[in-house]
Amino acid sequence: MTRRPRLSPTVGTARNLIRAALDEARIALGSRILVACSGGTDSLALAATAAYFEHSGQYRVGAVVVDHGLQPDSADVAESARTQLAGLGLDGVEVRRVRVATTGMGPEAAARTARYEALDAAVEQQGAAAVLLGHTLDDQAEQVLLGLARGSGTRSLSGMPARRGVYLRPFLGLRRMETEEICRFMGLMPWHDPTNTDPALTRSRVRTQVLPYLEDALGPGIAESLYRTSRILAQDAAYLDELAASEYERLRKPAVSAEADNTEHDDGAQLLLSEDALRALPPAIRQRVLALAVVELGGVQPSFERLLAAENLLRRTGSAGPVQLGGKVSAYRQVRGSRVPQGDPSYGSLVLRKNL
């Protein structure tokens, strides 16, 4: 009798991580699942592990390879990935070629935008319930370090979410060396992206220089500590965001007729927030409430410095504004005696306005 090869403990751990992610997201058995695969070590290991759920009949697992066309051999890399994925016995493997914008944003952000547009289209066309992404614990540690370098807040330092909509990251608890082990065990030949070691890119320097230096200087376990920090902060950020959303719904008052300076504006172009109510909130909640108003008006997430400037208006010791918050959204105080959109009660409000 032929003995079955022994299952690698790392592969077993990886399967459990995928199963836990699908259970947490309440993905029904029999649903279609897609694996986003670049052909690199992490995503190839993810696809190979997810293939188990296809073979066992628990889910219908396919894969999508996104060819960004940014390197001369990108088509060959995509085809190599497709061939290996097909050899895993997945339920369909698709290559999607995208065009990455060359203006308006940085190259990494542009590639990410194009990639998610392609994946969103695949989800819609194939009726997928989830897309698995191959980010690892090491990626999360790098993300936290980058956030620290930028002086970011709780949400940014919590790193990449384990789940956002249909997108799941089951391998955030797995080290990169473990995905390499999975590929060796499965006999796979991953592609090694040269940009991962390009010193011109900040993330690459964090990966190849900063984290190894911290491991040497402070001892092993730095990546795990950063990952643990991200999990703690993710819980804190989620709780604060929930509180802020509740307060925002309680405080927000649309201004629907005319601006305080008698200039007519479209409905929904501005919002009122009670100054007294804002002052009563803890800073962490107050700043989130202000940011929610900016985003609702079509602006961008304000920087910490811009939020502090808006908070200064509440002290009523200086200018009444306006303070520019980002994305053409400004904030200013109502001035006594001026015309207000909704009558007397709106005096004492902070006005947030989208400049159309």
C-alpha positions in Angstrom: 0.0 0.0 0.0 1.4 3.4 -1.0 1.8 5.8 1.8 0.5 9.3 1.3 3.1 12.0 1.7 3.1 13.6 5.1 1.3 17.0 5.2 3.7 19.9 6.0 2.7 21.5 9.3 3.1 24.9 7.7 0.6 23.9 5.0 -1.8 22.8 7.7 -1.4 26.1 9.5 -2.1 28.0 6.2 -5.2 25.9 5.6 -6.5 26.7 9.0 -5.9 30.4 8.5 -7.9 30.4 5.2 -10.7 28.4 6.8 -10.8 30.8 9.8 -10.9 33.8 7.4 -13.8 32.4 5.4 -15.7 31.4 8.5 -15.2 34.9 10.0 -16.5 36.5 6.9 -19.4 34.0 6.8 -18.7 32.8 3.3 -21.2 30.0 2.6 -20.0 26.6 1.7 -20.1 26.1 -2.1 -19.4 29.8 -2.8 -17.0 30.9 -5.5 -13.7 32.1 -4.1 -11.0 33.9 -6.1 -7.3 34.1 -5.3 -5.5 37.2 -6.5 -2.1 35.9 -7.7 0.9 37.8 -9.1 3.0 34.7 -9.4 5.1 35.8 -6.4 5.9 33.6 -3.4 3.1 34.8 -1.1 0.2 34.7 -3.6 1.3 31.4 -5.2 1.5 29.8 -1.7 -2.0 31.2 -1.0 -3.4 29.7 -4.2 -1.7 26.3 -3.6 -3.2 26.2 -0.1 -6.6 27.4 -1.2 -6.7 24.6 -3.9 -7.4 22.2 -1.0 -10.8 23.7 -0.5 -11.5 23.2 -4.2 -10.4 19.6 -4.2 -12.4 18.8 -1.0 -15.5 20.3 -2.5 -16.0 23.0 0.2 -15.7 26.0 -2.1 -15.3 26.6 -5.9 -11.8 28.2 -6.0 -10.5 30.1 -9.0 -7.7 32.6 -9.5 -7.1 35.9 -11.2 -3.6 37.0 -12.4 -3.3 40.7 -13.0 -0.7 41.7 -15.5 0.2 45.4 -14.9 2.4 45.6 -18.0 5.0 47.5 -16.1 8.0 45.3 -17.0 9.2 44.0 -20.3 8.5 40.3 -19.3 5.2 40.9 -17.5 3.2 38.9 -20.0 5.6 35.9 -19.6 5.4 36.2 -15.8 1.6 36.2 -16.0 1.6 33.2 -18.3 4.0 31.3 -16.0 1.7 32.0 -13.1 -1.4 30.9 -15.0 0.3 27.6 -16.0 1.3 26.8 -12.4 -2.2 27.8 -11.1 -3.9 25.6 -13.7 -1.7 22.8 -12.5 -3.0 23.1 -9.0 -6.5 22.1 -10.3 -8.3 25.3 -9.6 -11.7 26.0 -11.0 -10.6 28.4 -13.7 -7.6 30.7 -13.9 -7.9 34.1 -15.6 -5.3 36.6 -16.7 -6.4 40.2 -16.7 -4.2 42.8 -18.4 -4.5 46.4 -17.1 -3.2 49.8 -18.0 -1.6 51.7 -15.2 -2.0 55.4 -15.1 1.2 57.4 -15.5 -0.1 60.7 -14.1 -2.2 61.8 -11.1 -0.6 59.5 -8.5 2.5 57.6 -7.6 3.4 54.4 -9.5 2.6 52.1 -6.5 -0.8 53.8 -6.0 -1.6 53.7 -9.7 -0.8 50.0 -10.0 -2.9 49.3 -6.9 -5.9 51.2 -8.3 -5.6 49.3 -11.7 -5.3 46.0 -9.9 -8.4 46.4 -7.7 -10.4 47.6 -10.6 -9.5 44.4 -12.4 -10.3 42.3 -9.4 -13.6 44.1 -8.8 -14.6 43.4 -12.4 -13.7 39.7 -11.9 -15.8 39.5 -8.8 -18.8 41.0 -10.5 -18.5 38.8 -13.7 -17.8 35.6 -11.8 -20.2 36.1 -8.9 -17.4 35.6 -6.4 -18.2 35.8 -2.7 -14.6 36.6 -1.6 -11.1 37.4 -3.0 -8.1 36.1 -1.1 -5.0 38.4 -1.0 -1.6 37.1 -0.1 -0.3 39.7 2.3 1.8 38.3 5.1 2.9 39.2 8.6 6.0 40.7 7.1 4.0 43.0 4.8 1.9 44.1 7.8 5.1 44.9 9.8 6.4 47.0 6.9 3.1 48.8 6.7 3.2 49.7 10.4 6.7 51.0 10.1 5.8 53.1 7.2 2.9 54.6 9.2 5.2 55.4 12.0 7.6 57.1 9.7 4.7 59.3 8.3 3.5 60.2 11.8 0.1 58.5 11.2 -2.8 57.9 13.5 -4.4 54.8 15.0 -6.2 53.7 11.8 -3.1 53.9 9.7 -0.9 52.1 12.3 -3.4 49.3 12.5 -2.1 48.4 9.0 -4.0 46.4 6.4 -7.4 45.1 7.5 -7.9 41.4 7.6 -11.1 42.0 5.8 -12.5 44.8 3.7 -15.6 44.0 1.7 -15.1 40.9 -0.3 -11.3 41.1 0.1 -9.8 38.8 2.8 -6.1 38.6 3.9 -5.9 35.2 5.6 -2.1 35.1 5.7 -1.5 38.2 7.9 -0.5 35.8 10.7 2.0 33.9 8.5 5.7 34.8 7.9 7.1 35.3 4.5 9.6 32.5 5.1 6.6 30.2 5.7 5.1 31.0 2.2 8.5 30.2 0.8 8.3 26.8 2.6 4.9 26.1 1.2 6.1 26.8 -2.4 9.0 24.4 -1.9 6.8 21.8 -0.5 4.4 22.1 -3.4 7.2 22.2 -6.0 6.2 25.6 -7.2 8.5 28.1 -8.9 7.5 31.7 -7.8 8.5 34.8 -9.6 10.6 37.3 -7.6 9.6 40.9 -8.3 12.8 43.0 -8.7 11.0 46.0 -7.2 10.9 44.2 -3.9 14.6 44.9 -3.5 14.9 48.2 -5.4 16.5 50.7 -2.9 14.8 53.6 -4.8 11.5 52.5 -3.3 10.7 53.3 0.4 8.9 50.0 1.1 11.8 48.0 -0.4 14.3 49.8 1.9 12.1 49.0 4.9 12.0 45.4 3.8 15.7 44.9 3.0 17.4 47.4 5.3 15.2 48.8 8.2 13.6 45.6 9.5 16.8 43.6 9.3 18.6 46.4 11.2 16.0 46.5 13.9 16.2 42.7 14.3 20.0 43.0 14.7 19.8 46.0 17.1 16.8 45.0 19.2 16.7 41.2 18.9 14.5 38.8 17.0 10.7 39.1 17.0 10.4 42.7 15.8 8.1 41.8 12.9 5.8 39.8 15.2 5.7 42.7 17.7 4.7 45.2 15.0 2.0 42.8 13.8 0.7 42.4 17.3 0.6 46.2 17.6 -1.4 46.4 14.4 -4.0 44.0 15.8 -4.4 45.9 19.0 -4.7 49.2 17.2 -7.1 47.8 14.7 -9.5 47.0 17.6 -9.0 50.4 19.1 -9.5 52.2 15.8 -12.7 50.2 15.0 -14.2 51.1 18.4 -13.3 54.8 18.1 -14.7 54.9 14.5 -17.9 53.3 15.7 -18.3 55.9 18.5 -17.5 58.7 16.1 -20.0 57.5 13.5 -22.7 57.5 16.1 -21.8 61.0 17.3 -21.7 62.3 13.8 -25.2 61.1 13.0 -26.4 62.8 16.1 -24.7 66.1 15.5 -24.8 66.6 11.7 -27.3 69.1 10.4 -27.5 69.7 6.6 -27.7 73.3 5.6 -30.2 73.3 2.7 -31.0 76.8 1.7 -28.4 79.5 1.6 -24.9 80.2 2.9 -24.2 82.6 5.8 -22.9 85.2 3.4 -26.2 85.1 1.4 -24.5 83.2 -1.5 -26.8 80.4 -2.9 -25.3 76.9 -3.0 -26.6 73.5 -4.1 -28.3 71.4 -1.5 -25.9 69.1 0.4 -22.9 71.4 -0.3 -22.5 72.2 3.4 -23.1 70.8 6.9 -23.5 72.3 10.3 -22.1 70.9 13.5 -22.9 72.3 16.9 -19.8 74.0 18.5 -20.9 73.2 22.0 -21.5 69.6 21.2 -18.1 69.3 19.4 -16.3 70.9 22.4 -17.9 68.3 24.7 -16.4 65.4 22.7 -13.0 63.8 23.5 -10.4 64.9 20.9 -10.1 61.5 19.4 -13.9 61.4 18.7 -14.2 65.1 17.8 -11.4 64.9 15.1 -13.1 61.8 13.6 -16.4 63.5 13.5 -14.9 66.5 11.6 -13.2 64.1 9.2 -16.5 62.3 8.6 -18.1 65.6 7.6 -15.3 66.4 5.2 -15.5 63.0 3.6 -19.3 63.2 3.3 -19.0 66.5 1.5 -16.7 64.9 -1.1 -13.4 65.9 0.4 -10.3 63.8 1.3 -9.3 62.6 4.8 -7.8 65.7 6.5 -4.3 65.7 8.0 -3.9 65.9 11.7 -2.7 69.5 11.4 -5.7 70.5 9.4 -8.0 69.0 12.0 -6.2 70.9 14.8 -6.7 74.1 12.8 -10.4 73.4 12.6 -10.5 72.7 16.3 -9.0 76.1 16.9 -12.1 77.7 15.6 -14.0 76.2 18.5 -11.9 78.3 21.0 -13.4 81.5 19.5 -10.2 83.4 20.3 -9.1 84.1 16.8 -10.3 84.1 13.2 -13.7 82.7 12.3 -12.1 81.0 9.3 -12.4 79.6 6.8 -9.9 76.7 7.4 -9.1 74.6 4.4 -9.5 70.9 5.3 -8.8 69.1 2.0 -10.6 68.3 -1.2 -12.0 71.8 -1.5 -13.8 71.5 1.9 -13.5 74.3 4.3 -14.7 75.0 7.9 -15.7 78.3 9.6 -17.7 79.6 12.5 -21.2 81.1 12.2 -20.9 84.8 13.0 -23.7 86.5 15.2 -26.0 88.6 13.2 -25.3 86.9 9.8 -28.0 85.1 7.8 -28.0 81.4 8.6 -29.5 78.5 6.5 -31.8 77.1 9.1 -32.7 80.0 11.4 -31.6 80.9 14.9 -30.6 77.4 16.1 -27.7 77.2 13.7 -25.9 80.1 15.4 -23.0 78.6 17.3 -22.4 76.0 14.7 -19.3 75.1 12.8 -20.0 75.2 9.1 -18.3 72.8 6.7 -18.7 73.7 3.1 -17.7 72.1 -0.2 -16.5 74.8 -2.6 -18.2 73.8 -5.9 
